[in-house]
Amino acid sequence: MSVENISTIFSPTLFCTGVVPSLPQQQHMLLHFMIRTPRIVPYV
């Protein structure tokens, strides 16, 4: 799965609906990764 696919799948879940994933550690790592990779999150 590419970085773009991950962003497309998870960013609406994390930033738009506010739904908390069932794996908080995975969410934390994903947020950390997305924050460090702003090119895949153009609206941040």
CHARMM-style PDB file with segment names, atoms N, HN, CA, C and O in Angstrom:
ATOM      1  N   MET     1       0.856  -1.198   0.000  1.00  0.00      PROA
ATOM      2  CA  MET     1       0.000   0.000   0.000  1.00  0.00      PROA
ATOM      3  C   MET     1       0.890   1.245   0.000  1.00  0.00      PROA
ATOM      4  O   MET     1       1.817   1.358   0.802  1.00  0.00      PROA
ATOM      5  N   SER     2       0.601   2.156  -0.890  1.00  0.00      PROA
ATOM      6  HN  SER     2      -0.152   2.065  -1.541  1.00  0.00      PROA
ATOM      7  CA  SER     2       1.439   3.347  -1.009  1.00  0.00      PROA
ATOM      8  C   SER     2       1.101   4.379   0.057  1.00  0.00      PROA
ATOM      9  O   SER     2       0.059   4.298   0.707  1.00  0.00      PROA
ATOM     10  N   VAL     3       1.980   5.337   0.226  1.00  0.00      PROA
ATOM     11  HN  VAL     3       2.827   5.403  -0.302  1.00  0.00      PROA
ATOM     12  CA  VAL     3       1.755   6.419   1.186  1.00  0.00      PROA
ATOM     13  C   VAL     3       0.494   7.193   0.830  1.00  0.00      PROA
ATOM     14  O   VAL     3      -0.276   7.568   1.713  1.00  0.00      PROA
ATOM     15  N   GLU     4       0.281   7.432  -0.459  1.00  0.00      PROA
ATOM     16  HN  GLU     4       0.908   7.127  -1.176  1.00  0.00      PROA
ATOM     17  CA  GLU     4      -0.903   8.172  -0.880  1.00  0.00      PROA
ATOM     18  C   GLU     4      -2.180   7.415  -0.526  1.00  0.00      PROA
ATOM     19  O   GLU     4      -3.168   8.021  -0.109  1.00  0.00      PROA
ATOM     20  N   ASN     5      -2.161   6.087  -0.692  1.00  0.00      PROA
ATOM     21  HN  ASN     5      -1.359   5.595  -1.031  1.00  0.00      PROA
ATOM     22  CA  ASN     5      -3.330   5.299  -0.338  1.00  0.00      PROA
ATOM     23  C   ASN     5      -3.608   5.363   1.159  1.00  0.00      PROA
ATOM     24  O   ASN     5      -4.759   5.490   1.577  1.00  0.00      PROA
ATOM     25  N   ILE     6      -2.560   5.276   1.958  1.00  0.00      PROA
ATOM     26  HN  ILE     6      -1.625   5.174   1.618  1.00  0.00      PROA
ATOM     27  CA  ILE     6      -2.713   5.362   3.411  1.00  0.00      PROA
ATOM     28  C   ILE     6      -3.328   6.701   3.791  1.00  0.00      PROA
ATOM     29  O   ILE     6      -4.236   6.756   4.620  1.00  0.00      PROA
ATOM     30  N   SER     7      -2.842   7.768   3.195  1.00  0.00      PROA
ATOM     31  HN  SER     7      -2.105   7.723   2.522  1.00  0.00      PROA
ATOM     32  CA  SER     7      -3.362   9.096   3.488  1.00  0.00      PROA
ATOM     33  C   SER     7      -4.830   9.199   3.107  1.00  0.00      PROA
ATOM     34  O   SER     7      -5.637   9.746   3.859  1.00  0.00      PROA
ATOM     35  N   THR     8      -5.174   8.674   1.941  1.00  0.00      PROA
ATOM     36  HN  THR     8      -4.519   8.230   1.330  1.00  0.00      PROA
ATOM     37  CA  THR     8      -6.547   8.744   1.455  1.00  0.00      PROA
ATOM     38  C   THR     8      -7.494   7.992   2.376  1.00  0.00      PROA
ATOM     39  O   THR     8      -8.612   8.442   2.626  1.00  0.00      PROA
ATOM     40  N   ILE     9      -7.048   6.849   2.881  1.00  0.00      PROA
ATOM     41  HN  ILE     9      -6.140   6.483   2.678  1.00  0.00      PROA
ATOM     42  CA  ILE     9      -7.904   6.022   3.728  1.00  0.00      PROA
ATOM     43  C   ILE     9      -8.025   6.599   5.135  1.00  0.00      PROA
ATOM     44  O   ILE     9      -9.126   6.664   5.681  1.00  0.00      PROA
ATOM     45  N   PHE    10      -6.917   7.016   5.724  1.00  0.00      PROA
ATOM     46  HN  PHE    10      -6.022   6.964   5.280  1.00  0.00      PROA
ATOM     47  CA  PHE    10      -6.906   7.358   7.133  1.00  0.00      PROA
ATOM     48  C   PHE    10      -7.146   8.821   7.445  1.00  0.00      PROA
ATOM     49  O   PHE    10      -7.722   9.130   8.489  1.00  0.00      PROA
ATOM     50  N   SER    11      -6.727   9.736   6.579  1.00  0.00      PROA
ATOM     51  HN  SER    11      -6.259   9.484   5.732  1.00  0.00      PROA
ATOM     52  CA  SER    11      -6.862  11.143   6.931  1.00  0.00      PROA
ATOM     53  C   SER    11      -8.316  11.582   7.119  1.00  0.00      PROA
ATOM     54  O   SER    11      -8.578  12.364   8.032  1.00  0.00      PROA
ATOM     55  N   PRO    12      -9.282  11.122   6.304  1.00  0.00      PROA
ATOM     56  CA  PRO    12     -10.673  11.493   6.598  1.00  0.00      PROA
ATOM     57  C   PRO    12     -11.141  10.950   7.949  1.00  0.00      PROA
ATOM     58  O   PRO    12     -11.896  11.609   8.664  1.00  0.00      PROA
ATOM     59  N   THR    13     -10.684   9.742   8.289  1.00  0.00      PROA
ATOM     60  HN  THR    13     -10.071   9.207   7.709  1.00  0.00      PROA
ATOM     61  CA  THR    13     -11.071   9.152   9.569  1.00  0.00      PROA
ATOM     62  C   THR    13     -10.524   9.960  10.736  1.00  0.00      PROA
ATOM     63  O   THR    13     -11.234  10.199  11.714  1.00  0.00      PROA
ATOM     64  N   LEU    14      -9.269  10.380  10.642  1.00  0.00      PROA
ATOM     65  HN  LEU    14      -8.693  10.186   9.848  1.00  0.00      PROA
ATOM     66  CA  LEU    14      -8.612  11.051  11.755  1.00  0.00      PROA
ATOM     67  C   LEU    14      -8.986  12.522  11.865  1.00  0.00      PROA
ATOM     68  O   LEU    14      -9.129  13.048  12.968  1.00  0.00      PROA
ATOM     69  N   PHE    15      -9.147  13.191  10.719  1.00  0.00      PROA
ATOM     70  HN  PHE    15      -9.031  12.764   9.822  1.00  0.00      PROA
ATOM     71  CA  PHE    15      -9.255  14.641  10.743  1.00  0.00      PROA
ATOM     72  C   PHE    15     -10.660  15.165  10.451  1.00  0.00      PROA
ATOM     73  O   PHE    15     -10.976  16.300  10.806  1.00  0.00      PROA
ATOM     74  N   CYS    16     -11.510  14.355   9.809  1.00  0.00      PROA
ATOM     75  HN  CYS    16     -11.253  13.432   9.521  1.00  0.00      PROA
ATOM     76  CA  CYS    16     -12.826  14.858   9.418  1.00  0.00      PROA
ATOM     77  C   CYS    16     -13.933  14.315  10.316  1.00  0.00      PROA
ATOM     78  O   CYS    16     -14.728  15.089  10.848  1.00  0.00      PROA
ATOM     79  N   THR    17     -13.995  13.002  10.490  1.00  0.00      PROA
ATOM     80  HN  THR    17     -13.349  12.373  10.058  1.00  0.00      PROA
ATOM     81  CA  THR    17     -15.084  12.415  11.256  1.00  0.00      PROA
ATOM     82  C   THR    17     -14.761  12.346  12.741  1.00  0.00      PROA
ATOM     83  O   THR    17     -15.669  12.276  13.570  1.00  0.00      PROA
ATOM     84  N   GLY    18     -13.484  12.365  13.082  1.00  0.00      PROA
ATOM     85  HN  GLY    18     -12.747  12.422  12.408  1.00  0.00      PROA
ATOM     86  CA  GLY    18     -13.088  12.296  14.478  1.00  0.00      PROA
ATOM     87  C   GLY    18     -13.219  10.907  15.069  1.00  0.00      PROA
ATOM     88  O   GLY    18     -13.166  10.751  16.289  1.00  0.00      PROA
ATOM     89  N   VAL    19     -13.389   9.901  14.238  1.00  0.00      PROA
ATOM     90  HN  VAL    19     -13.432  10.028  13.247  1.00  0.00      PROA
ATOM     91  CA  VAL    19     -13.500   8.529  14.726  1.00  0.00      PROA
ATOM     92  C   VAL    19     -12.136   8.051  15.207  1.00  0.00      PROA
ATOM     93  O   VAL    19     -11.129   8.213  14.518  1.00  0.00      PROA
ATOM     94  N   VAL    20     -12.117   7.462  16.394  1.00  0.00      PROA
ATOM     95  HN  VAL    20     -12.935   7.330  16.954  1.00  0.00      PROA
ATOM     96  CA  VAL    20     -10.862   6.967  16.949  1.00  0.00      PROA
ATOM     97  C   VAL    20     -10.656   5.516  16.516  1.00  0.00      PROA
ATOM     98  O   VAL    20     -11.511   4.675  16.793  1.00  0.00      PROA
ATOM     99  N   PRO    21      -9.560   5.202  15.852  1.00  0.00      PROA
ATOM    100  CA  PRO    21      -9.291   3.815  15.460  1.00  0.00      PROA
ATOM    101  C   PRO    21      -9.183   2.888  16.671  1.00  0.00      PROA
ATOM    102  O   PRO    21      -8.939   3.336  17.791  1.00  0.00      PROA
ATOM    103  N   SER    22      -9.365   1.610  16.430  1.00  0.00      PROA
ATOM    104  HN  SER    22      -9.563   1.246  15.520  1.00  0.00      PROA
ATOM    105  CA  SER    22      -9.340   0.643  17.524  1.00  0.00      PROA
ATOM    106  C   SER    22      -7.937   0.411  18.056  1.00  0.00      PROA
ATOM    107  O   SER    22      -7.770  -0.196  19.114  1.00  0.00      PROA
ATOM    108  N   LEU    23      -6.917   0.887  17.332  1.00  0.00      PROA
ATOM    109  HN  LEU    23      -7.052   1.380  16.472  1.00  0.00      PROA
ATOM    110  CA  LEU    23      -5.535   0.726  17.765  1.00  0.00      PROA
ATOM    111  C   LEU    23      -4.903   2.097  17.995  1.00  0.00      PROA
ATOM    112  O   LEU    23      -4.378   2.693  17.055  1.00  0.00      PROA
ATOM    113  N   PRO    24      -4.943   2.610  19.235  1.00  0.00      PROA
ATOM    114  CA  PRO    24      -4.422   3.954  19.506  1.00  0.00      PROA
ATOM    115  C   PRO    24      -2.955   4.111  19.128  1.00  0.00      PROA
ATOM    116  O   PRO    24      -2.558   5.173  18.648  1.00  0.00      PROA
ATOM    117  N   GLN    25      -2.143   3.080  19.334  1.00  0.00      PROA
ATOM    118  HN  GLN    25      -2.466   2.217  19.724  1.00  0.00      PROA
ATOM    119  CA  GLN    25      -0.729   3.179  18.975  1.00  0.00      PROA
ATOM    120  C   GLN    25      -0.571   3.353  17.471  1.00  0.00      PROA
ATOM    121  O   GLN    25       0.261   4.137  17.015  1.00  0.00      PROA
ATOM    122  N   GLN    26      -1.366   2.625  16.707  1.00  0.00      PROA
ATOM    123  HN  GLN    26      -2.042   1.987  17.077  1.00  0.00      PROA
ATOM    124  CA  GLN    26      -1.314   2.768  15.252  1.00  0.00      PROA
ATOM    125  C   GLN    26      -1.721   4.181  14.849  1.00  0.00      PROA
ATOM    126  O   GLN    26      -1.113   4.780  13.963  1.00  0.00      PROA
ATOM    127  N   GLN    27      -2.747   4.706  15.502  1.00  0.00      PROA
ATOM    128  HN  GLN    27      -3.241   4.219  16.222  1.00  0.00      PROA
ATOM    129  CA  GLN    27      -3.175   6.074  15.219  1.00  0.00      PROA
ATOM    130  C   GLN    27      -2.046   7.052  15.521  1.00  0.00      PROA
ATOM    131  O   GLN    27      -1.770   7.955  14.732  1.00  0.00      PROA
ATOM    132  N   HSD    28      -1.397   6.867  16.664  1.00  0.00      PROA
ATOM    133  HN  HSD    28      -1.621   6.133  17.305  1.00  0.00      PROA
ATOM    134  CA  HSD    28      -0.315   7.763  17.053  1.00  0.00      PROA
ATOM    135  C   HSD    28       0.814   7.729  16.027  1.00  0.00      PROA
ATOM    136  O   HSD    28       1.312   8.776  15.613  1.00  0.00      PROA
ATOM    137  N   MET    29       1.217   6.530  15.620  1.00  0.00      PROA
ATOM    138  HN  MET    29       0.813   5.680  15.957  1.00  0.00      PROA
ATOM    139  CA  MET    29       2.294   6.398  14.645  1.00  0.00      PROA
ATOM    140  C   MET    29       1.899   7.000  13.304  1.00  0.00      PROA
ATOM    141  O   MET    29       2.719   7.627  12.634  1.00  0.00      PROA
ATOM    142  N   LEU    30       0.627   6.807  12.908  1.00  0.00      PROA
ATOM    143  HN  LEU    30      -0.039   6.297  13.453  1.00  0.00      PROA
ATOM    144  CA  LEU    30       0.156   7.360  11.645  1.00  0.00      PROA
ATOM    145  C   LEU    30       0.151   8.876  11.689  1.00  0.00      PROA
ATOM    146  O   LEU    30       0.596   9.528  10.745  1.00  0.00      PROA
ATOM    147  N   LEU    31      -0.352   9.443  12.783  1.00  0.00      PROA
ATOM    148  HN  LEU    31      -0.714   8.914  13.550  1.00  0.00      PROA
ATOM    149  CA  LEU    31      -0.353  10.900  12.921  1.00  0.00      PROA
ATOM    150  C   LEU    31       1.070  11.443  12.886  1.00  0.00      PROA
ATOM    151  O   LEU    31       1.347  12.436  12.213  1.00  0.00      PROA
ATOM    152  N   HSD    32       1.966  10.790  13.611  1.00  0.00      PROA
ATOM    153  HN  HSD    32       1.742   9.984  14.158  1.00  0.00      PROA
ATOM    154  CA  HSD    32       3.364  11.214  13.637  1.00  0.00      PROA
ATOM    155  C   HSD    32       3.959  11.182  12.226  1.00  0.00      PROA
ATOM    156  O   HSD    32       4.650  12.113  11.812  1.00  0.00      PROA
ATOM    157  N   PHE    33       3.681  10.103  11.499  1.00  0.00      PROA
ATOM    158  HN  PHE    33       3.119   9.347  11.836  1.00  0.00      PROA
ATOM    159  CA  PHE    33       4.174   9.968  10.137  1.00  0.00      PROA
ATOM    160  C   PHE    33       3.592  11.049   9.230  1.00  0.00      PROA
ATOM    161  O   PHE    33       4.320  11.648   8.439  1.00  0.00      PROA
ATOM    162  N   MET    34       2.307  11.300   9.335  1.00  0.00      PROA
ATOM    163  HN  MET    34       1.716  10.813   9.978  1.00  0.00      PROA
ATOM    164  CA  MET    34       1.651  12.285   8.480  1.00  0.00      PROA
ATOM    165  C   MET    34       2.131  13.698   8.796  1.00  0.00      PROA
ATOM    166  O   MET    34       2.295  14.518   7.893  1.00  0.00      PROA
ATOM    167  N   ILE    35       2.355  13.981  10.077  1.00  0.00      PROA
ATOM    168  HN  ILE    35       2.222  13.315  10.811  1.00  0.00      PROA
ATOM    169  CA  ILE    35       2.875  15.296  10.468  1.00  0.00      PROA
ATOM    170  C   ILE    35       4.277  15.499   9.891  1.00  0.00      PROA
ATOM    171  O   ILE    35       4.623  16.598   9.457  1.00  0.00      PROA
ATOM    172  N   ARG    36       5.071  14.444   9.891  1.00  0.00      PROA
ATOM    173  HN  ARG    36       4.790  13.552  10.244  1.00  0.00      PROA
ATOM    174  CA  ARG    36       6.435  14.546   9.365  1.00  0.00      PROA
ATOM    175  C   ARG    36       6.486  14.493   7.844  1.00  0.00      PROA
ATOM    176  O   ARG    36       7.539  14.726   7.251  1.00  0.00      PROA
ATOM    177  N   THR    37       5.362  14.188   7.211  1.00  0.00      PROA
ATOM    178  HN  THR    37       4.506  13.999   7.693  1.00  0.00      PROA
ATOM    179  CA  THR    37       5.310  14.079   5.752  1.00  0.00      PROA
ATOM    180  C   THR    37       4.180  14.964   5.220  1.00  0.00      PROA
ATOM    181  O   THR    37       3.180  14.449   4.720  1.00  0.00      PROA
ATOM    182  N   PRO    38       4.325  16.287   5.321  1.00  0.00      PROA
ATOM    183  CA  PRO    38       3.217  17.200   5.007  1.00  0.00      PROA
ATOM    184  C   PRO    38       2.770  17.149   3.555  1.00  0.00      PROA
ATOM    185  O   PRO    38       1.656  17.570   3.244  1.00  0.00      PROA
ATOM    186  N   ARG    39       3.613  16.643   2.658  1.00  0.00      PROA
ATOM    187  HN  ARG    39       4.518  16.301   2.911  1.00  0.00      PROA
ATOM    188  CA  ARG    39       3.228  16.621   1.248  1.00  0.00      PROA
ATOM    189  C   ARG    39       2.019  15.726   0.984  1.00  0.00      PROA
ATOM    190  O   ARG    39       1.329  15.910  -0.019  1.00  0.00      PROA
ATOM    191  N   ILE    40       1.750  14.758   1.869  1.00  0.00      PROA
ATOM    192  HN  ILE    40       2.311  14.609   2.683  1.00  0.00      PROA
ATOM    193  CA  ILE    40       0.597  13.890   1.668  1.00  0.00      PROA
ATOM    194  C   ILE    40      -0.638  14.416   2.385  1.00  0.00      PROA
ATOM    195  O   ILE    40      -1.720  13.841   2.262  1.00  0.00      PROA
ATOM    196  N   VAL    41      -0.483  15.509   3.135  1.00  0.00      PROA
ATOM    197  HN  VAL    41       0.396  15.976   3.234  1.00  0.00      PROA
ATOM    198  CA  VAL    41      -1.620  16.108   3.834  1.00  0.00      PROA
ATOM    199  C   VAL    41      -1.674  17.588   3.461  1.00  0.00      PROA
ATOM    200  O   VAL    41      -1.307  18.441   4.268  1.00  0.00      PROA
ATOM    201  N   PRO    42      -2.125  17.899   2.254  1.00  0.00      PROA
ATOM    202  CA  PRO    42      -2.008  19.270   1.747  1.00  0.00      PROA
ATOM    203  C   PRO    42      -2.828  20.299   2.510  1.00  0.00      PROA
ATOM    204  O   PRO    42      -2.554  21.494   2.407  1.00  0.00      PROA
ATOM    205  N   TYR    43      -3.829  19.864   3.273  1.00  0.00      PROA
ATOM    206  HN  TYR    43      -4.052  18.893   3.356  1.00  0.00      PROA
ATOM    207  CA  TYR    43      -4.691  20.818   3.971  1.00  0.00      PROA
ATOM    208  C   TYR    43      -4.248  21.084   5.392  1.00  0.00      PROA
ATOM    209  O   TYR    43      -4.965  21.735   6.150  1.00  0.00      PROA
ATOM    210  N   VAL    44      -3.072  20.589   5.770  1.00  0.00      PROA
ATOM    211  HN  VAL    44      -2.489  20.060   5.153  1.00  0.00      PROA
ATOM    212  CA  VAL    44      -2.561  20.858   7.115  1.00  0.00      PROA
ATOM    213  C   VAL    44      -1.584  22.018   7.048  1.00  0.00      PROA
ATOM    214  OT1 VAL    44      -1.028  22.417   8.071  1.00  0.00      PROA
TER     215      VAL     44
END
